[in-house]
Amino acid sequence: MSGYADFFQKMVRVISAPYNEHLSGRELSDLGLSRADLAMLRSGAPQARERIVAMAEQFGLTEADLNAHSGLGLELAEKCVHCLQAETCRDAIRAGAALPQTKCPNADIYRVLAQG
């Protein structure tokens, strides 16, 4: 599995774990998360990975491009899960429509990555 996809698969497992399940410090540190980061990510909109990949594609990036920069995964996720446009993105993905690039909090990251 690719770095970015693997990161998000692990992230989804940790974020989706029941609140009463004890997550080890090692599990969190492997993802570069603190307990405060975990609480923040759990409180946001679901399906961030789907939105991140779809938006990256709007900037001409592939999942392989994101995998090459897997260290950005947490930053992309933090911004995406609390984005005020998450529902707009979700609806656009479902409809197969263009996503709102100008409103994306990760747009600057995607632009830099697209420039190579």
Sequence and secondary structure as in RCSB ss.txt:
>XXXX:A:sequence
MSGYADFFQKMVRVISAPYNEHLSGRELSDLGLSRADLAMLRSGAPQARERIVAMAEQFGLTEADLNAHSGLGLE
LAEKCVHCLQAETCRDAIRAGAALPQTKCPNADIYRVLAQG
>XXXX:A:secstr
  HHHHHHHHHHHHHHS TTS   HHHHHHTT  HHHHHHHHTS S HHHHHHHHHHHTT  HHHHHTTGGGHHH
HHHHHHT TTHHHHHHHHHHT    GGG TTHHHHHHHHH 
